[in-house]
Amino acid sequence: MQARTLGRTGRDVSVVGLGTWQLGADWGDVTHEDAIAVLDAAVDEGVTFFDTADVYGDGRSEQIIGEYLRSRPEIDVFVATKMGRRAEQDPVHFTMDNFRTWTDRSRGNLGVETLDLVQLHCPPTAVFSDDRVFDDLDTLVDEKVMAAYGVSVETVDEALTAIARPNVASVQIILNAFRLKPLDEVLPAAREAGVGIIARVPLASGLLSGRYTEQTTFADDDHRTYNRSGEAFDVGETFSGVDFTTGVQAAREFGQLVPQDVRPAEAAIAWILAQDGVTAAIPGARNVEQARGNAAAAAVALPDGFDAGVRDVYDRLLRGDVHPRW
């Protein structure tokens, strides 16, 4: 598995990481045994980067990762977590007292003294312009509560504001074949500043796997059901903000671009990794097969014209609805 340096952390991570939102059982039920098997499969395929958050399963995802890494002391995995979603989304809650409470909880869940990377978890836009917030984060780095900090953002403008901060190590942003706007300004700015880019929702909540039809349904406790219109959090986190029916159509056209010996999900991840400035993509996996398939994307070479095809599908079917919003 190829590795790239994750921005200002100075640490190398595998280009395909593992997003662990699913392991918190927020995408339907995932048993403890299945969660451990997913982590094992990812590591065995060369993954050295786990992304989690303190709210995934109310800490369950962090706890499982901590348990797993204690059981495999011989491996070196970089764990990025997030904080900020345990309180009402108001800038007044982004205080040092809360930062200490949240990071102490994550350190306990993961069983570590120093967190590798803590990302502000898509906070209110005003937080990105608050000098005090970033001074507090610098203090926590100095105190070795965390080794580095980054941000997870919803919009391009938030990403650009964060990249301009001198100590922001990484920016996590939705980037996939159905969400191209970050290519225009965010990736060039990050390259210039030496900030890592973590591409999340790389499969558009599974649309780009090519497995869904207009009749596909999801469990009631799956965000692809309960957040379909943004009822629980930003609608862009579910299917990348694409209308489901339109997304199924776009996924069919995307699938027609994919070589016969490559799975659509692998091609979707490989396309992200080919974008100049991307450090890693963090697809999730609910089972061993998905974890192995995601990791295999690191070795996929896409044919000439693939990128142009992706942009054509986006321009015709998605740009008008998606591009102006995020």
Secondary structure in CASP SS format (residue, H / E / C, confidence):
PFRMAT SS
TARGET T0000
AUTHOR 0000-0000-0000
METHOD secondary structure of the structure
MODEL  1
M C 1.00
Q C 1.00
A E 1.00
R E 1.00
T E 1.00
L C 1.00
G H 1.00
R H 1.00
T H 1.00
G C 1.00
R C 1.00
D E 1.00
V E 1.00
S E 1.00
V C 1.00
V E 1.00
G C 1.00
L E 1.00
G E 1.00
T C 1.00
W C 1.00
Q H 1.00
L H 1.00
G H 1.00
A C 1.00
D C 1.00
W E 1.00
G C 1.00
D C 1.00
V C 1.00
T C 1.00
H H 1.00
E H 1.00
D H 1.00
A H 1.00
I H 1.00
A H 1.00
V H 1.00
L H 1.00
D H 1.00
A H 1.00
A H 1.00
V H 1.00
D H 1.00
E C 1.00
G C 1.00
V C 1.00
T C 1.00
F E 1.00
F E 1.00
D E 1.00
T C 1.00
A C 1.00
D C 1.00
V C 1.00
Y H 1.00
G H 1.00
D H 1.00
G H 1.00
R H 1.00
S H 1.00
E H 1.00
Q H 1.00
I H 1.00
I H 1.00
G H 1.00
E H 1.00
Y H 1.00
L H 1.00
R H 1.00
S H 1.00
R C 1.00
P C 1.00
E C 1.00
I C 1.00
D C 1.00
V C 1.00
F E 1.00
V E 1.00
A E 1.00
T E 1.00
K E 1.00
M E 1.00
G C 1.00
R C 1.00
R C 1.00
A C 1.00
E C 1.00
Q C 1.00
D C 1.00
P H 1.00
V H 1.00
H H 1.00
F C 1.00
T C 1.00
M H 1.00
D H 1.00
N H 1.00
F H 1.00
R H 1.00
T H 1.00
W H 1.00
T H 1.00
D H 1.00
R H 1.00
S H 1.00
R H 1.00
G H 1.00
N H 1.00
L H 1.00
G C 1.00
V C 1.00
E C 1.00
T C 1.00
L E 1.00
D C 1.00
L E 1.00
V E 1.00
Q E 1.00
L E 1.00
H E 1.00
C C 1.00
P C 1.00
P C 1.00
T H 1.00
A H 1.00
V H 1.00
F H 1.00
S H 1.00
D C 1.00
D H 1.00
R H 1.00
V H 1.00
F H 1.00
D H 1.00
D H 1.00
L H 1.00
D H 1.00
T H 1.00
L H 1.00
V H 1.00
D H 1.00
E C 1.00
K C 1.00
V C 1.00
M E 1.00
A C 1.00
A C 1.00
Y E 1.00
G E 1.00
V E 1.00
S E 1.00
V C 1.00
E C 1.00
T C 1.00
V H 1.00
D H 1.00
E H 1.00
A H 1.00
L H 1.00
T H 1.00
A H 1.00
I H 1.00
A C 1.00
R C 1.00
P C 1.00
N C 1.00
V E 1.00
A E 1.00
S E 1.00
V E 1.00
Q E 1.00
I E 1.00
I E 1.00
L C 1.00
N E 1.00
A C 1.00
F C 1.00
R E 1.00
L C 1.00
K H 1.00
P H 1.00
L H 1.00
D C 1.00
E C 1.00
V H 1.00
L H 1.00
P H 1.00
A H 1.00
A H 1.00
R H 1.00
E H 1.00
A H 1.00
G C 1.00
V C 1.00
G E 1.00
I E 1.00
I E 1.00
A E 1.00
R E 1.00
V C 1.00
P C 1.00
L C 1.00
A C 1.00
S C 1.00
G C 1.00
L H 1.00
L H 1.00
S H 1.00
G C 1.00
R C 1.00
Y C 1.00
T C 1.00
E C 1.00
Q C 1.00
T C 1.00
T C 1.00
F C 1.00
A C 1.00
D C 1.00
D C 1.00
D E 1.00
H H 1.00
R H 1.00
T H 1.00
Y H 1.00
N C 1.00
R C 1.00
S C 1.00
G C 1.00
E C 1.00
A C 1.00
F C 1.00
D C 1.00
V H 1.00
G H 1.00
E H 1.00
T C 1.00
F H 1.00
S H 1.00
G H 1.00
V C 1.00
D C 1.00
F H 1.00
T H 1.00
T H 1.00
G H 1.00
V H 1.00
Q H 1.00
A H 1.00
A H 1.00
R H 1.00
E H 1.00
F H 1.00
G H 1.00
Q H 1.00
L H 1.00
V C 1.00
P C 1.00
Q C 1.00
D C 1.00
V C 1.00
R C 1.00
P H 1.00
A H 1.00
E H 1.00
A H 1.00
A H 1.00
I H 1.00
A H 1.00
W H 1.00
I H 1.00
L H 1.00
A C 1.00
Q C 1.00
D C 1.00
G C 1.00
V C 1.00
T C 1.00
A E 1.00
A E 1.00
I C 1.00
P C 1.00
G E 1.00
A C 1.00
R C 1.00
N C 1.00
V H 1.00
E H 1.00
Q H 1.00
A H 1.00
R H 1.00
G H 1.00
N H 1.00
A H 1.00
A H 1.00
A H 1.00
A H 1.00
A H 1.00
V C 1.00
A C 1.00
L C 1.00
P C 1.00
D C 1.00
G C 1.00
F H 1.00
D H 1.00
A H 1.00
G H 1.00
V H 1.00
R H 1.00
D H 1.00
V H 1.00
Y H 1.00
D H 1.00
R H 1.00
L H 1.00
L H 1.00
R H 1.00
G H 1.00
D H 1.00
V H 1.00
H C 1.00
P C 1.00
R C 1.00
W C 1.00
END
